[in-house]
Amino acid sequence: MTKTVLRVLAGEAVWPPPVWLMRQAGRYLPEYRAMRAQAGDFLKLCLTPELAAEITLQPLRRFAMDAAILFSDLPIVSLGLGQALRYAEGEGPILPPIRTEADLDALSLDRVADIVAPVWETVRRVAAGIGPATLIGFSGAPFTVACYMVEGHGSREFAAARLMAYRDPALFQRLIDLIIDANLIYLRGQADAGAEVLMLFDSWAGMLPPDEFRRWVIHPTARLAAALRETHPHVPLIGFPRLAGSMLGDYALSAGMQGVAIDTAMNPTAAAAMVPPTIALQGNLDPLALVAGGPAMHAAAGKILDALRGRPHIFNLGHGIVPQTPPDHVGALVEQIRAV
């Protein structure tokens, strides 16, 4: 029988909906924290297949999740292109910023496959042990990866990246094109290794006004999706244009995704009205409602289930699990969804 996540991404309204949670393998689980302490370095954790595979599978051992998402991080593509990458505790990724033609000329597609090969091995290991759940591979979408590469670190505004897009759109387009090509290598390799679904995280899409959103979010994503369909037509795609707001419908219609994830701020009823019923919606419980647990969590989850019943829906959060989440609350949420 076809896995429920794949049925939903094929346009079927499955009830109760399948469930998995963004960042479900991560800092809220004590078994993850133990492995992080063992590795000592986050990048090492991402690029050591036996550790990354174990972390990917940890939530499935605790909870009846319908999918596991590859344990990795968005800027791995940047590393593949030759940009140095390190992680500082509490700060996220740190990279030497790309600001000039010379900076961009120093990057290359030549070693992408070699550098991301450990991630492909992680996918192979997970695929061998995942059982009835669906394995989701992922990467950062072109605009979000470009934000990190130009800024050099996480940011609330990513002003340097956005200013480059305005002041030197040709240079920014060159960077976007390079990221698309690197992502094709990376994502095709994940699919070949056993990823059954691929997800594109555009975490910073919501910072852009409509015309810029179309240019830097929708158009590059659509190019990437079209190229992936040429080689892997049976691997569905989920896009997460976080904080897309009123642009969600345009994204759903034009980005080439079979599923669209919606963020915490999006009204699921409004999302259902904007997104064609043949495209699955994924989301969108507030991660802090999951931290609160109890009646508040159950009420919030119930409203989402009611709003999206009768259309293709994958229950998820509207952003990633936060570290202070009690694991028991995750179990209670999954039980609630199974019982509807």
Secondary structure in CASP SS format (residue, H / E / C, confidence):
PFRMAT SS
TARGET T0000
AUTHOR 0000-0000-0000
METHOD secondary structure of the structure
MODEL  1
M C 1.00
T C 1.00
K C 1.00
T H 1.00
V H 1.00
L H 1.00
R H 1.00
V H 1.00
L H 1.00
A C 1.00
G C 1.00
E C 1.00
A C 1.00
V C 1.00
W C 1.00
P C 1.00
P C 1.00
P C 1.00
V E 1.00
W C 1.00
L C 1.00
M C 1.00
R C 1.00
Q C 1.00
A C 1.00
G C 1.00
R C 1.00
Y C 1.00
L C 1.00
P H 1.00
E H 1.00
Y H 1.00
R H 1.00
A H 1.00
M H 1.00
R H 1.00
A H 1.00
Q H 1.00
A H 1.00
G C 1.00
D C 1.00
F H 1.00
L H 1.00
K H 1.00
L H 1.00
C H 1.00
L C 1.00
T C 1.00
P H 1.00
E H 1.00
L H 1.00
A H 1.00
A H 1.00
E H 1.00
I H 1.00
T H 1.00
L H 1.00
Q H 1.00
P H 1.00
L H 1.00
R H 1.00
R H 1.00
F C 1.00
A C 1.00
M C 1.00
D C 1.00
A E 1.00
A E 1.00
I E 1.00
L C 1.00
F C 1.00
S C 1.00
D C 1.00
L C 1.00
P C 1.00
I H 1.00
V H 1.00
S H 1.00
L H 1.00
G H 1.00
L C 1.00
G C 1.00
Q C 1.00
A C 1.00
L C 1.00
R E 1.00
Y E 1.00
A E 1.00
E C 1.00
G C 1.00
E C 1.00
G E 1.00
P E 1.00
I E 1.00
L C 1.00
P C 1.00
P C 1.00
I C 1.00
R C 1.00
T C 1.00
E H 1.00
A H 1.00
D H 1.00
L H 1.00
D H 1.00
A C 1.00
L C 1.00
S C 1.00
L C 1.00
D C 1.00
R C 1.00
V H 1.00
A H 1.00
D H 1.00
I H 1.00
V H 1.00
A H 1.00
P H 1.00
V H 1.00
W H 1.00
E H 1.00
T H 1.00
V H 1.00
R H 1.00
R H 1.00
V H 1.00
A H 1.00
A H 1.00
G H 1.00
I C 1.00
G C 1.00
P C 1.00
A C 1.00
T E 1.00
L E 1.00
I E 1.00
G E 1.00
F E 1.00
S E 1.00
G E 1.00
A C 1.00
P H 1.00
F H 1.00
T H 1.00
V H 1.00
A H 1.00
C H 1.00
Y H 1.00
M H 1.00
V H 1.00
E H 1.00
G C 1.00
H E 1.00
G C 1.00
S C 1.00
R C 1.00
E C 1.00
F C 1.00
A H 1.00
A H 1.00
A H 1.00
R H 1.00
L H 1.00
M H 1.00
A H 1.00
Y H 1.00
R H 1.00
D C 1.00
P H 1.00
A H 1.00
L H 1.00
F H 1.00
Q H 1.00
R H 1.00
L H 1.00
I H 1.00
D H 1.00
L H 1.00
I H 1.00
I H 1.00
D H 1.00
A H 1.00
N H 1.00
L H 1.00
I H 1.00
Y H 1.00
L H 1.00
R H 1.00
G H 1.00
Q H 1.00
A H 1.00
D H 1.00
A H 1.00
G C 1.00
A C 1.00
E C 1.00
V E 1.00
L E 1.00
M E 1.00
L E 1.00
F E 1.00
D E 1.00
S C 1.00
W C 1.00
A H 1.00
G H 1.00
M H 1.00
L C 1.00
P C 1.00
P H 1.00
D H 1.00
E H 1.00
F H 1.00
R H 1.00
R H 1.00
W H 1.00
V H 1.00
I H 1.00
H H 1.00
P H 1.00
T H 1.00
A H 1.00
R H 1.00
L H 1.00
A H 1.00
A H 1.00
A H 1.00
L H 1.00
R H 1.00
E H 1.00
T H 1.00
H C 1.00
P C 1.00
H C 1.00
V C 1.00
P C 1.00
L E 1.00
I E 1.00
G E 1.00
F E 1.00
P E 1.00
R C 1.00
L C 1.00
A C 1.00
G H 1.00
S H 1.00
M H 1.00
L H 1.00
G H 1.00
D H 1.00
Y H 1.00
A H 1.00
L H 1.00
S H 1.00
A C 1.00
G C 1.00
M C 1.00
Q C 1.00
G E 1.00
V E 1.00
A E 1.00
I C 1.00
D C 1.00
T C 1.00
A C 1.00
M C 1.00
N C 1.00
P H 1.00
T H 1.00
A H 1.00
A H 1.00
A H 1.00
A H 1.00
M H 1.00
V C 1.00
P C 1.00
P C 1.00
T C 1.00
I C 1.00
A E 1.00
L E 1.00
Q E 1.00
G E 1.00
N E 1.00
L E 1.00
D C 1.00
P H 1.00
L H 1.00
A H 1.00
L H 1.00
V H 1.00
A H 1.00
G C 1.00
G H 1.00
P H 1.00
A H 1.00
M H 1.00
H H 1.00
A H 1.00
A H 1.00
A H 1.00
G H 1.00
K H 1.00
I H 1.00
L H 1.00
D H 1.00
A H 1.00
L H 1.00
R C 1.00
G C 1.00
R C 1.00
P C 1.00
H E 1.00
I E 1.00
F E 1.00
N E 1.00
L E 1.00
G C 1.00
H C 1.00
G C 1.00
I C 1.00
V C 1.00
P C 1.00
Q C 1.00
T C 1.00
P C 1.00
P H 1.00
D H 1.00
H H 1.00
V H 1.00
G H 1.00
A H 1.00
L H 1.00
V H 1.00
E H 1.00
Q H 1.00
I H 1.00
R H 1.00
A H 1.00
V C 1.00
END
